[in-house]
């Protein structure tokens, strides 16, 4: 093959690229393999699914629905579930893979967020990976609505409400999507085109770009002995890493197949066909859309009229907030790059404790997401725990205002405490629990010095100073530079809030370490343990 194409010589450097061998890097592989499994199972399902809203009478294998009028889409979904060999297994594998894909993307993004791998030169990698998140959400939404059962139809009704709440163009969007008044006759085939062709094509293109950029800039790695900004410690792509990744692909596929075989999901036959005059009681979206659904449920049903138009704030505001939260997540690397003014390339990952403000922001976002996910199931929570729906709703409303700031402060304080503990460990060593009495009568607990590997791990991170506004030189009334603009002053204030004294503990310097350990002594009883009175 090489003699005919020359591919090995051309891609030799790329194929020998080193990949760090850390368990957290498998999160991205779970996303990739779930996407591949979605494509494979989706292709199989397209052979049998009929994306049509034409009304038919059911005469299939599922007796309780015999003689019921339904759409061809719902009939074909029932046919796949009961009459196609392996159809129900493939349907459930497809659904579970979608849930695992979204979960994998979120956890993978959190790993990159807390580790700071989005910094220069990987901002574009973050943006490309982030773009996969809303695409995956819409891919799941369109696939969720395709069977045209009562549960998915109820979710489609929510989509219609969101479209109608859009100022000026809401009715046009709804008429275009549904092909007339809801539910129309066209949304299933149009959703099918989006679900099968448009969105998967965009996702495949973004995944390809993501992988190419990853090979271009190489992986980040955690600090450790022998690991610097100029190298990567791990396994070569060919053949060790490729073999390991191949085995992991089959492991992911096997787990998804096992879960699909043992755990039922989305039993559409239990819901019945969708009818616009009916609603599914206790209906819940898939968990990844619970964030948006929770926003809608806790928002008061406010309406205002402007210039002869009615704005349904109860739906419009949640849509704007949902989009705003996604935009903030996607644009965060640009924000941090701006307030740090650091243009150097970063190839070593941060420990979350060494970035208390960023860690606090991430913990606050997770808290907000869990609260809104809870709000998305307020009716189910109320019925199962015999509570008032209003009480659950108001608890979430109050929690959104109180809990994320509280969790931010708590996470920041914990991170600062862990930094302080690391500093003490570097300067004073590890407590051994051995108490000795000195000739003077003083009792002293013995400490053992940390290994060089441990010292490197605790002190390898950088602590750049925050930005500052130029001050006037001695004897000058005004600084030589012109007065900074409001934007620059805001940048400096944010930089101090994130990197200032109250947001980090200064790590131990070599001078401080030598001051605490001027002489390294060793006694026969201690072996290699070093004493320190720090």
N, C-alpha and C positions, 0 to 999 in steps of 0.2 A: 504493500500500500504506500509506504514512504517513497519507494523508487518511482511510483507512478504519479503521486500527487505532491510529494515534498512537504506534506503537512507536519511531519514530526520535526523537521528542521525549522520550519516556520514557527511552530508553536511550542518548541522545546522549552523555552524559558517559562512560558505560561503553564505548561503541564507539570513542570517541576516546582511550581509555586508552593510555598510552605503555608499550611493552615494550622493555627493554634489548636491544640487538642484539649479544649475545655468544654465541660458539659453544657454551658450556657450557649455555645455556638450551635448546638443542636436545635435550638428553638427556631432558628431560621430555616433549618432543614425540614422541620415538621411543617412549616408553612408551605414550603416548596412541594413536598411530597403530598400534602393534602390537596394542593391545587392540581397536581398531576392526577391524583385519584379522582378528583371531581371531573376533570376532563374525560377520563376513561369511562367512568360510570355515566356521565352525561351523554356521551356519544351512544352508549348502549340504550339509554332511555329514549333518545330521539327516534329510534327505530320503531317504537310502539306508541309514542305519545302523539295525540292529534290536537294541535293547538287551535281548536275551533270552538266557537260559542253557539254553533248550530244546535238546536234543541232536538233530542232524541229520547226514546223510551228505553229504559234499561232492561235487558233480558240476560244478564250475565250470571256468574256463579254465586254472587252474594245475595242470598235469598231475601233478607230484610228490605232491600231496595228494589226488588223485582217490580216492574211496572211503573216506576217513578220516572217522571220527566226530569231530564238533566241535560247539561251541555255535553258535547262530544269530548271536551277536554276532561271533564270529570269521569265520563264513562271510560275513556282510555286509561286514566289513572287507576280506576278500579280494575280494569283488565290487566294492567301491569302487576297490580298487587296480588290478584287471585288466579290469573290464568296463564301468565307468562312464566316459564320455568326460571326460577331464580329472580323473578322481577321484584318481589317485595324486598329481598335481600339487597339488590342493587339500589332500589329506591332509598332504603334506610342507610346504606353506605353513603349514598350521595348526600343525604341530609346530614348525617353525622360528620362527614368530611367537611361540609360547609361550616358547621358549628366549630369544629376543631380548627379550621383555617382562620376564622375570625379571632378565636381565642389565642391562637398562635401568633397572629399579627400583633394583637394588643400586648401580649406578654413579651414578644420580641422587641416591640417598640419601647416598652418600659425598661427592658434590659439595656437598650441603647441609650435611653434617656438618663437613667441613673448612673450609667458608666461613662457618659459624656463622649461616646464614640461619634456623635454627630458633629463634632468640632472640625475645624479646617484640617484636611481638605475634603471632608466627607459630608458637607452640607447638602450637596445634590443627591447623594445616596439616601440621606434621610428624607428629602423631599419626594424622591421617586418612590421610596418605600412607603411613605405616608400616603401618597396618592392611591396606593393599593387599598388602603383602609376604606375610604368612602366608596370606591368601586366595588369592593367586596360586600359592603353593606347593601348597596343597590342591587348587586348580583343576587344576594340572598333574598332581598325583598321581592324582586321579580320572579325568582324561582318559587318562593313561598306562595305567590298568588296564582301560579299557573294551574294547579289542579281544579280551581273553581269550586272548591267545597265551601261550606258555610263559614268555617273559621278563616280561611284565606280571603273570602269575600268580605268578611267584616273588616279585615285589615286593609283591603282595597278601598273600602268605604272611608277609612281614616286617611288614606292617601288622597282621595277625592276632596276631603275637607281641607287638607293642607294646600292643595292646588287652588281651591276656591278662595282661600284666605289671602292669596297673593294679590296685592293691589293692582288694579288696572287690567292685568292680563290673566287673572285667575280663571275666569270663565272660558277664555279662549284655550288655555292649557288643558282644562278639563275636557272640553269638547273635542280637542285634538287627540288626547290620549284615549278617551273612551269611545270615540266615534259617534258622539251624540250624548243625550242625557244619560247619566249614570243608571245602570252599568253599561249601557251601550251594547255594541256587538263586536267590538274590535280590540278590546284591551288584552285579551288572552293572546291572540296572534302577535300583537305589537310587543307585549311583554316577552313573548317567546323569542322574537327577533333580538330584543335587547339581551335576553338571558343567554341565548345560544351563540349569537354572532358578535354583537357590538361590544358588550362589556368583557367577555372572555378574550376577545382580540386585543382590547386595550390592556387588559391585565397581563396577557402574554408578552406584549411589547414592553410594558414596564418591568416585568420580571427579567426579561432579557437585558434591558438597559441597566437594571440594578446589579445583575451578575457581572456584566462587563465592567461597570464602574468599580465593583468590588475587586475584580482581578487587577484593575488598573492601580488602585490605591492600597491594595492588600488589607488584610484583617488587622484590627487593633488587638492588643493583648494586655493582660494584666501585668503589672510590674512584678519583677522577680529577678533572681540572679541570672545574669547573661542576657536579659531582655532589655533592649534599648529602643530608642525611637528609630534606629536605623536597621533593625533586624526583626525577624519573626521566628520564634521558637515553636516547633510543632512537627507535623507530618507532611511530607510532600504529597501533592495532589495525585500524582501517578507514582505507584499504584496503591500505596497504603491508604491514603485518604479516600480514593475512589472506591476501594473495596469496602472500607468501613461505611462510607455513605450508602453504597449499594445495599449492604446488609441492613442499615438503618431504614432505608426505604421499604424493604420487605417487612421490617418490624412494625413500622407505622401503618402500613397497609393491613397487616395481620391484626393489629389491635383494633383498627377501625372496623374491619370485617367481623371480628369477635363481638365488639360492642353492638354492631348492627344486627347480628344474629341473635343476641341475647336480650337486647333492650328495645322495646317498641318505641317508635317516635312518629308523630304526625299520623295517627290512624284516621285517614280521611273518610273511611266508610262509617265511622262512628258519628261524624258531623253531618253528613248528608249534603246534598247539592246546595249551592248558594241561591238564595232568593232575596231580592232587595227589600222585601217587606219583613224579613226575619233577621234576627241577630243572635249570635252565639253567646249565651250567658257565661260570664267568667272567662271570656276570650283573652288570651295573652299572646303577644308576638314572641318570636324567638328572642332569646335573651339579649342578643346584640342590638336589637331595636328597642329594648326596654328603656334605654336612656332617653330616646326621643319620646316614647309613649309616656314615660313618667313626667317629663316636662309638660306635656299636654294635660295630664291628669291633675297636676297641682296648680296649674295656672287658672286663676279666676276667669269666669266667662264674661270678660269685659268686651264691650263694643263701643266704638266711637264713630261719628260721622264727620267726614272732612270733604268739603267741596262736592257735596252730593253723593259721596261714596261711603259705604259702611266698611270699616276695618274691624275684622273679627280678631281682636287682640288675644283672645283665649287660644287661638291656633297660630296666629302669625308670630307672636312673641316667642313661643317655644321653637318654631322653625328658625327664627333669627338667632336665638341663643344656641341652638344645636349647631348651626353653621358657624357661629362665632367661636364656640369651643373647639371645633375641628380646626378652624383657621389659626387659633392660638397655638394648638398643639403642633400644627405643621410649621408655623413660623417661629417657634421658640429658638431653634439654632441661630437664626438671624438676629434675634433679640439678644441672646447671650454673647454672640460675637460682637455686637454693637456696644454693649456695656462693658465688656472686657477689653475691647480694642486690641485683642491679641490676634495677630496675623500669622503666627508661627504654626507649623504643622504639628498636630497632636496624634501620636500613634499609640500612646499608653492610656489605658482606661483609668478612670477615677474610681476610688472606693467611695460609695455613697456617703459615708461619714465625713469624707474630706470636702464635700460640697453641701453643707447643711441647708442652704437656702434652696438649691435645686432639689434636694431630697425632700424638703418640706413641701415644695410646690407639687412634686409628684405624688406624695402621700395625700395632699389635699385634693388633687384631681381624682385619685382612686376613691376617696371618701365621697366626693360629689357623685361619682358614677354609681357607687353602691346605693347611695340614698335615692337617686332617681330610678335605679333599677327596682328598689323597694316600692317607690311610688307607682311604677308601672304595674305592680301586682297588688295595689291597695285593696281592691275588692276581694281578691282571694285571701289575702292576709286577714281582712276583716271577718270573712265567713268562717275561716278555719280557727281563728283565735277568739271568736265571739266578741269582736270589737266594732266600734262605729267606723264606717268608712270616712266620715268627716274627721274623726279623731286621728286616724292613720294619715290622712292627707295633711292635716294641720301639723302633725308631728314632723312630717317630712319637710313642710314649708319652713318651720322653725329650725329644723336640723340643717337645712341648706345654708342658712344665715350664720349658724353657730359652729357646727362641727368642722367644716373645711378649715376655717381660720384656726380653730383649736388644735386640729390635727397638724396643721402647718407648724404652729409654735411647738407642739410636743415633739414632732419629728426633728425639728431643728435643734431643740434642746437635747434630745437623745444623741444626735450626731455630734454636737459639741461635747457632750459627756464622753462619748467614745473617743473623740480626738484627744481629750484631756487624759483619758486612761492610756492611750497609746504613747503620749508624751511622757507620762510617768513611767511607763514600762521601759521606754528607751533610756531614760536617765537613771532610774533606780533598779531596773531589772525585774525579774520575776520573783514573787514571794514564794519561799520554799516551805514555810511553816516551821522552820527550825529556829528555836530560841536559844541563844547562848549568853552566858554570863561572862562579862569582861573582868579583867583583874581589878578594875576600879569598882566593881559591884554593879555596874550598869547591865541591864538586860537588853539585848538587841536581837531583832529578827534578821536572819540571814537572807540575802537576795542572791540569785544567780543571774549572771548577765545573759542577755538574749544572744542567740546565734546570729551570725552575720547575715544569714538569709532572712531571719525575722526582722532584724534591724533595717535591712534594705526595704522590706515590704512596708514597714511603718514610716519610713522617711523618704521614699522615692518620689512622692508627689510634689508638684510645684505649688508655690503660694505667691502668685504675682500680686504686687500691690494694687490697690484700687486706683482708679483715675482720680486726678486732683486738678483743681483750677490753679493756674500760675499765681503765685503770691508776689507782692512787691518786695524788691530787694531791700536790704538794710539801707536806710537813708533816703529811700524813695517813698513818696506818698502814693503813687499809683504804679501798678505793674507795667512793665514795658509792653506787654501784649495787650491788644484791645479787649474790652469787656466781653466775656463769652456770651453767646446767645442763650435764650431760655432752653433750647434743645440741648445745648452742651451742658448747661447746669443740671438739667434733668438726667442726662447721661451720667454725670459725675455722682449725683445723689444715688441713683440706682446702683452704680458700681460700688459705692461705699456700703450700701445696704447688703450687697451680695458678697463682697470680698473684704469688708472692713473688719475692725477689731471685734465687733459684736457678732460676727458671722463666721468666725474661725478661731481656732487656737493655734498659736504659732508653734510649728513643729520644732523639735530639738535640733539645735545646730551642732556641728562637729566640735566647736569650742565649748559649748555647754556639756557635751558628752565627755570631753577630755577633762573638764573641770570636776565632774563627778567621779571620774575614774582615772585619777592621775597615775596610779600604779596598779597593774593587774597582778594580784598575788594568787598563789595556788598552794593549798595545803594537802598533805597526803590523805587526810580524811575526806576532803571534798572532791578529790579527783579533778575533774575538769570544771567544777563549779567555781565561779568567781564571786568573791565577797564584795558587798557594796553597802555602805551605811546610809546612802542617800536617803 
